[in-house]
Amino acid sequence: MSMATLKENLDRGTHHDAVAAQQAAMGELAKKVAGAADRKSLHQTANIKRDRDGDLITDLRYLAAYAESEGVGPTDAQLTAHENYWLKKLGVKPWEFQREEKVKAYARDRWAMDAIMVDSGINIKGPLGRPGVPSMVQKAYETTTTQVIFPFFYSAAIQAGILATQIIDRLIMEDIPVNSHTADHVSMRDGVGDRSSTLRGEGSRANEIVITANNEPIKLKKFMSKALASYESLRLQRVPVFEMGLMRVGKQLMIDITDLGVETLIAGDGNTDNGAAGTVAASASKNYADVLALEFLFTMGYDMEDGLLLADKAVIKQLLNMAEFKDPLAGGRYAMHGEMPTPVGHPLVRWDYTGKATSYATTKLVHLKPNLAMVKYTEGGLLVETDKIIDGQWDVSVASIWTNFGIWDRNAAKVSTGW
């Protein structure tokens, strides 16, 4: 039953018939899912499907399209409720436009999986869950339909963890899909002289403005994570609790990817014109003047109204102890409300050194224009595969993704050192 059909039914006052039709369609879909050749076949098919452009699609998107082809899809109200639930659960802020778009797409793709599980008698958290105690994970293994769907559940939980740890979307211009492990990266290399205009007399030729770019490869890197769950942990846990455990796998995967992004932002992407970012040394006293020095390190043409500051906890502590940000008369955002200050009008984003982004090891304050500084490339999206290790009685889930970053405009990020 499509959304258009549902609207027509509501207009005609036949809502009960529409609901019955949706339930009937869901029943037929559940039969087809349960009739899969084995538990893995549907998920294996989903992992190799591509869209019209040849890009791999996520397994959840494949399942959503499969359900839609069988006449099962959310109503407008169901979809809105699903989107709002995940936006709140994953803590998406109003200014996180890219992450909001990704989370809404995730909610749309996930609806079919949740609907099939609930229709099969599995009680889960969220808009589709029934009131009462959530189901045990063991029940999902004992139900024919959900045995087939459960690999999608693994993937959905890990994807949710990735989306929950998404400061990277605030640091990049765009997340671009590619069909190779080497991205053909184009970065801007024009200088002020290339785009300067000059005064001319009547009838004289215009000054030529030349915009140049540099074309170099970015080799993608493979990130991989394996989660092992004992049979006992599966049997004894409730579904939402087990999902939180899988989300931690996704969160750690995204932490590692973000470290690579931060390293690239500071040290460059390895190509000739995209080396380390320009720097300014902070003074020994670490005062407000050091913040201003970083702000004015940018040249004309780089208005920083939409700029962003990235720092680890040690730098943020020093900022919070500056009178300009601590004094209640100066706003007292953190002292009174627990809100991060916005030094010279820019959002302050925390990212701590984890030992992997080595150029971030000596404490730094990074200033950037996210809409110019860096591009992220991803091949194929997240791949999640599941299996059993019989002799150890483990359920194993392996998640992997190919990705890397390229500097687009090297002058759009600057670093203050010595903090």
C-alpha positions as CSV (number, residue, x, y, z in Angstrom):
1,M,0.0,0.0,0.0
2,S,1.6,3.3,-1.1
3,M,1.3,6.6,0.7
4,A,-0.8,8.0,-2.2
5,T,-3.2,5.1,-1.9
6,L,-3.4,5.6,1.9
7,K,-4.3,9.3,1.4
8,E,-7.0,8.4,-1.1
9,N,-8.4,5.9,1.3
10,L,-8.4,8.4,4.1
11,D,-10.2,10.9,1.9
12,R,-12.9,8.3,1.1
13,G,-13.3,7.3,4.8
14,T,-12.0,3.8,4.2
15,H,-9.1,4.0,6.7
16,H,-9.9,0.6,8.3
17,D,-9.8,-1.1,4.8
18,A,-6.4,0.6,4.2
19,V,-5.0,-0.7,7.5
20,A,-6.3,-4.1,6.7
21,A,-4.6,-4.0,3.3
22,Q,-1.3,-2.9,4.8
23,Q,-1.5,-5.8,7.3
24,A,-2.3,-8.3,4.6
25,A,0.6,-7.0,2.5
26,M,2.9,-7.3,5.6
27,G,1.8,-10.9,6.1
28,E,2.7,-11.8,2.5
29,L,6.0,-10.1,2.8
30,A,6.8,-12.0,6.1
31,K,6.0,-15.3,4.3
32,K,8.4,-14.4,1.4
33,V,11.1,-13.4,3.9
34,A,10.6,-16.6,5.9
35,G,10.8,-18.6,2.7
36,A,14.3,-17.5,1.9
37,A,16.6,-20.4,1.0
38,D,18.6,-20.0,4.2
39,R,19.1,-17.4,6.9
40,K,21.9,-15.6,5.0
41,S,20.6,-15.5,1.4
42,L,18.5,-12.4,1.6
43,H,21.2,-10.4,3.4
44,Q,24.0,-11.7,1.0
45,T,21.9,-10.5,-1.9
46,A,21.4,-7.1,-0.3
47,N,25.2,-6.7,0.2
48,I,25.9,-6.9,-3.5
49,K,23.1,-4.8,-5.0
50,R,23.9,-1.5,-6.7
51,D,21.8,1.5,-7.7
52,R,21.4,3.0,-11.2
53,D,24.8,4.8,-10.9
54,G,26.6,1.5,-10.1
55,D,27.1,2.5,-6.4
56,L,26.5,-0.2,-3.8
57,I,23.4,0.4,-1.7
58,T,23.1,-0.4,2.0
59,D,21.4,-3.6,3.0
60,L,18.7,-1.7,4.8
61,R,17.9,0.3,1.7
62,Y,17.6,-2.9,-0.3
63,L,15.3,-4.4,2.3
64,A,13.1,-1.3,2.2
65,A,12.9,-1.4,-1.6
66,Y,12.2,-5.2,-1.5
67,A,9.3,-4.5,1.0
68,E,8.0,-1.7,-1.2
69,S,7.9,-4.0,-4.2
70,E,5.7,-6.2,-2.2
71,G,3.3,-3.3,-1.4
72,V,4.6,-2.6,2.1
73,G,5.7,0.9,3.1
74,P,5.2,3.5,5.8
75,T,2.4,6.1,5.9
76,D,3.4,9.7,6.1
77,A,2.7,9.7,9.9
78,Q,4.6,6.5,10.5
79,L,7.6,7.8,8.5
80,T,7.6,11.1,10.4
81,A,7.4,9.4,13.7
82,H,10.3,7.1,12.7
83,E,12.4,10.0,11.6
84,N,11.7,12.0,14.7
85,Y,12.5,9.1,17.0
86,W,15.9,8.5,15.5
87,L,16.8,12.2,15.3
88,K,16.2,12.4,19.0
89,K,17.8,9.0,19.9
90,L,21.0,9.9,18.0
91,G,21.1,13.5,19.4
92,V,21.0,15.4,16.1
93,K,21.4,19.1,16.7
94,P,19.5,21.7,14.5
95,W,22.7,22.9,12.9
96,E,23.9,19.4,11.9
97,F,22.4,19.5,8.4
98,Q,24.4,16.7,6.8
99,R,23.9,14.3,9.8
100,E,20.1,15.1,9.9
101,E,19.9,14.1,6.2
102,K,21.7,10.9,6.9
103,V,19.7,10.0,10.0
104,K,16.4,10.6,8.2
105,A,17.5,8.4,5.3
106,Y,18.5,5.7,7.9
107,A,15.1,6.0,9.5
108,R,13.3,5.6,6.2
109,D,15.5,2.6,5.3
110,R,15.1,1.0,8.7
111,W,11.3,1.2,8.8
112,A,10.7,-2.0,6.9
113,M,13.1,-4.1,9.1
114,D,11.4,-2.8,12.3
115,A,7.9,-3.4,10.8
116,I,8.8,-7.0,9.9
117,M,10.2,-7.7,13.3
118,V,7.1,-6.3,15.1
119,D,4.8,-8.1,12.8
120,S,6.6,-11.3,13.7
121,G,5.9,-10.8,17.4
122,I,9.3,-9.2,18.4
123,N,8.8,-6.2,20.7
124,I,11.4,-3.5,20.1
125,K,11.9,0.1,21.1
126,G,10.7,2.9,18.9
127,P,7.5,4.1,17.3
128,L,6.6,0.6,16.1
129,G,7.2,-1.2,19.4
130,R,4.3,-2.3,21.5
131,P,3.9,-1.2,25.1
132,G,5.5,-3.6,27.5
133,V,8.7,-5.5,28.0
134,P,11.1,-5.7,24.9
135,S,11.6,-9.2,23.6
136,M,14.6,-11.4,24.3
137,V,17.1,-11.8,21.5
138,Q,16.6,-15.6,21.7
139,K,13.0,-15.1,20.5
140,A,14.3,-13.5,17.3
141,Y,16.4,-16.6,16.7
142,E,13.5,-18.9,17.2
143,T,11.1,-17.1,14.8
144,T,11.5,-18.2,11.2
145,T,11.0,-14.7,9.7
146,T,13.4,-12.9,12.1
147,Q,16.1,-15.5,11.6
148,V,16.4,-14.1,8.1
149,I,16.0,-10.5,9.2
150,F,18.5,-10.6,12.1
151,P,21.6,-10.0,9.9
152,F,19.9,-6.7,8.9
153,F,19.4,-5.9,12.6
154,Y,23.1,-6.3,13.2
155,S,23.8,-3.9,10.3
156,A,21.1,-1.4,11.5
157,A,22.6,-1.3,15.0
158,I,26.2,-0.7,13.8
159,Q,25.0,2.0,11.3
160,A,23.2,3.7,14.2
161,G,26.4,3.7,16.2
162,I,28.2,5.3,13.2
163,L,25.6,8.0,12.9
164,A,25.7,8.7,16.7
165,T,29.4,9.6,16.4
166,Q,29.4,12.0,13.5
167,I,31.4,15.1,14.1
168,I,33.1,14.3,10.8
169,D,30.0,15.6,9.0
170,R,30.8,19.0,10.5
171,L,34.3,19.0,9.2
172,I,33.8,18.1,5.6
173,M,32.3,19.7,2.5
174,E,30.7,16.5,1.2
175,D,30.7,12.7,1.6
176,I,31.2,11.5,-2.0
177,P,30.6,7.9,-3.1
178,V,33.2,6.4,-5.5
179,N,33.3,3.1,-7.4
180,S,37.0,2.5,-6.8
181,H,39.6,2.2,-4.0
182,T,41.3,5.2,-5.5
183,A,39.4,8.5,-5.7
184,D,40.2,11.0,-8.5
185,H,40.5,14.0,-6.2
186,V,40.3,17.6,-7.5
187,S,41.5,20.3,-5.2
188,M,41.6,24.1,-5.7
189,R,45.1,25.6,-6.2
190,D,44.4,29.2,-7.5
191,G,46.1,32.1,-5.8
192,V,44.8,35.7,-5.3
193,G,46.7,36.8,-8.4
194,D,44.8,34.2,-10.5
195,R,41.4,35.8,-9.7
196,S,42.3,39.5,-9.3
197,S,40.6,42.2,-11.4
198,T,42.2,45.5,-12.4
199,L,41.0,48.9,-13.5
200,R,40.6,49.3,-17.3
201,G,39.8,52.2,-19.6
202,E,36.9,52.3,-21.9
203,G,37.1,49.8,-24.7
204,S,40.1,47.9,-23.2
205,R,40.3,44.2,-22.7
206,A,39.2,42.7,-19.4
207,N,41.8,41.2,-17.1
208,E,41.8,37.3,-17.4
209,I,40.7,35.6,-14.2
210,V,42.1,32.0,-14.1
211,I,40.7,29.4,-11.7
212,T,42.9,26.4,-11.6
213,A,42.6,23.0,-9.9
214,N,44.9,20.1,-9.1
215,N,43.9,16.5,-10.0
216,E,45.6,13.9,-7.9
217,P,44.6,10.4,-6.5
218,I,43.4,9.7,-3.0
219,K,43.8,6.1,-2.0
220,L,41.0,4.8,0.2
221,K,41.7,2.9,3.4
222,K,39.8,-0.1,4.7
223,F,38.5,0.1,8.3
224,M,37.3,-3.2,9.8
225,S,35.7,-4.3,13.1
226,K,34.6,-7.7,14.4
227,A,32.0,-8.2,17.1
228,L,31.7,-11.5,18.9
229,A,28.5,-12.4,20.9
230,S,28.3,-15.6,22.9
231,Y,25.2,-17.8,22.5
232,E,24.5,-17.1,26.2
233,S,24.6,-13.3,25.7
234,L,22.2,-13.5,22.8
235,R,19.8,-15.8,24.7
236,L,19.7,-13.8,27.9
237,Q,19.7,-10.2,26.6
238,R,16.7,-8.0,25.6
239,V,16.8,-6.8,22.0
240,P,17.4,-3.0,22.8
241,V,20.3,-3.9,25.2
242,F,21.9,-6.1,22.6
243,E,21.4,-3.3,20.0
244,M,23.3,-0.8,22.3
245,G,26.2,-3.2,22.4
246,L,26.3,-3.4,18.6
247,M,26.1,0.4,18.4
248,R,29.3,0.7,20.4
249,V,31.0,-1.2,17.5
250,G,29.8,1.4,15.1
251,K,30.8,4.3,17.4
252,Q,34.3,3.0,17.7
253,L,34.5,2.5,13.9
254,M,33.5,6.1,13.4
255,I,36.0,7.3,16.1
256,D,38.8,5.7,14.1
257,I,37.6,7.2,10.8
258,T,37.3,10.6,12.4
259,D,40.9,10.3,13.6
260,L,41.9,9.9,10.0
261,G,39.9,12.9,9.0
262,V,41.5,15.1,11.7
263,E,45.0,13.9,10.8
264,T,44.3,14.8,7.1
265,L,42.9,18.2,8.0
266,I,46.1,19.1,9.9
267,A,48.9,17.2,8.1
268,G,47.4,17.1,4.5
269,D,46.3,14.3,2.2
270,G,49.8,13.4,0.9
271,N,49.5,15.2,-2.4
272,T,51.9,17.9,-3.6
273,D,49.8,21.0,-3.0
274,N,47.9,19.7,0.0
275,G,50.5,19.5,2.7
276,A,50.3,20.6,6.3
277,A,47.9,23.5,7.2
278,G,49.3,26.9,7.9
279,T,50.0,27.6,11.6
280,V,50.4,30.3,14.2
281,A,52.1,29.7,17.6
282,A,50.2,30.5,20.7
283,S,51.8,32.6,23.4
284,A,53.1,31.2,26.6
285,S,50.2,32.7,28.5
286,K,47.5,31.2,26.3
287,N,45.2,34.2,26.2
288,Y,42.4,35.7,24.2
289,A,44.8,37.3,21.9
290,D,45.9,33.8,20.7
291,V,42.3,33.1,19.6
292,L,42.3,36.4,17.7
293,A,45.6,35.5,16.1
294,L,44.2,32.3,14.7
295,E,41.0,34.1,13.5
296,F,43.0,36.7,11.5
297,L,45.4,34.1,10.0
298,F,42.9,33.7,7.2
299,T,43.3,36.0,4.2
300,M,40.6,38.1,2.4
301,G,38.1,36.0,0.7
302,Y,37.8,33.6,3.6
303,D,35.0,35.2,5.6
304,M,34.7,33.1,8.7
305,E,31.1,33.7,9.7
306,D,30.5,30.0,9.1
307,G,33.8,28.9,10.6
308,L,34.3,26.1,13.2
309,L,36.9,25.6,15.9
310,L,38.1,22.0,16.7
311,A,40.0,21.3,20.0
312,D,40.7,18.6,22.5
313,K,39.8,18.8,26.1
314,A,43.1,20.3,27.3
315,V,42.6,23.3,24.9
316,I,39.0,23.6,25.8
317,K,39.8,23.8,29.5
318,Q,42.2,26.6,28.8
319,L,39.6,28.5,26.8
320,L,37.0,28.0,29.5
321,N,39.4,29.5,32.1
322,M,39.8,32.7,30.0
323,A,38.0,35.6,31.6
324,E,36.3,36.3,28.2
325,F,34.5,33.0,28.4
326,K,34.3,32.4,32.2
327,D,33.1,35.8,33.5
328,P,29.3,35.7,33.9
329,L,29.2,39.3,32.4
330,A,30.8,37.9,29.2
331,G,28.0,35.3,28.8
332,G,28.9,32.5,31.2
333,R,27.6,29.9,28.7
334,Y,29.5,27.0,30.2
335,A,29.6,28.2,33.9
336,M,25.8,28.7,34.1
337,H,24.3,26.5,31.4
338,G,26.9,23.8,30.5
339,E,27.0,25.2,26.9
340,M,30.2,25.3,25.1
341,P,31.3,28.9,24.4
342,T,31.5,30.1,20.8
343,P,34.8,31.9,20.7
344,V,34.7,34.9,18.3
345,G,31.3,33.6,17.2
346,H,32.3,30.1,16.0
347,P,31.0,26.7,17.3
348,L,33.6,24.9,19.4
349,V,33.7,21.2,18.7
350,R,35.5,18.8,21.1
351,W,37.7,15.9,19.7
352,D,40.2,14.4,22.0
353,Y,43.5,12.9,21.0
354,T,43.2,9.1,21.0
355,G,46.7,8.2,20.0
356,K,46.0,7.7,16.3
357,A,45.9,11.2,14.7
358,T,49.6,11.8,15.4
359,S,49.6,15.4,14.1
360,Y,47.0,16.2,16.8
361,A,49.3,14.8,19.5
362,T,50.7,18.1,20.6
363,T,47.6,20.0,21.7
364,K,46.2,22.2,18.9
365,L,43.3,24.5,18.2
366,V,42.1,24.0,14.6
367,H,40.1,26.7,12.7
368,L,38.4,25.8,9.4
369,K,35.6,26.6,6.9
370,P,33.9,23.2,6.7
371,N,32.2,24.0,3.4
372,L,35.7,24.4,1.7
373,A,38.3,22.6,3.7
374,M,38.0,18.8,3.0
375,V,36.1,16.1,1.1
376,K,35.4,12.6,2.3
377,Y,35.3,9.7,-0.2
378,T,33.5,6.3,0.5
379,E,33.4,3.2,-1.6
380,G,30.4,0.9,-1.2
381,G,29.2,2.2,2.2
382,L,29.2,0.0,5.3
383,L,29.4,-3.8,4.7
384,V,28.2,-6.0,7.5
385,E,28.5,-9.8,7.4
386,T,27.4,-12.3,10.0
387,D,28.2,-15.9,10.7
388,K,28.5,-18.5,13.5
389,I,31.6,-20.0,15.1
390,I,30.2,-23.4,16.2
391,D,33.1,-24.8,18.2
392,G,33.2,-21.7,20.4
393,Q,29.4,-20.9,20.3
394,W,29.9,-17.4,19.0
395,D,27.8,-15.3,16.8
396,V,30.2,-13.1,14.8
397,S,29.5,-9.8,13.0
398,V,32.2,-8.2,10.8
399,A,31.8,-4.6,9.7
400,S,34.0,-2.9,7.1
401,I,34.1,0.3,5.1
402,W,36.5,1.8,2.5
403,T,37.0,5.6,3.0
404,N,39.6,8.4,3.0
405,F,39.8,12.2,2.9
406,G,41.1,14.8,0.5
407,I,41.9,18.5,1.1
408,W,39.9,20.7,-1.3
409,D,41.2,24.1,-0.3
410,R,44.3,24.1,1.8
411,N,43.8,27.7,2.8
412,A,40.5,27.0,4.4
413,A,42.0,25.4,7.6
414,K,44.6,26.9,10.0
415,V,46.1,25.6,13.2
416,S,47.2,27.3,16.4
417,T,50.0,25.3,18.0
418,G,51.7,25.2,21.4
419,W,48.6,24.9,23.6
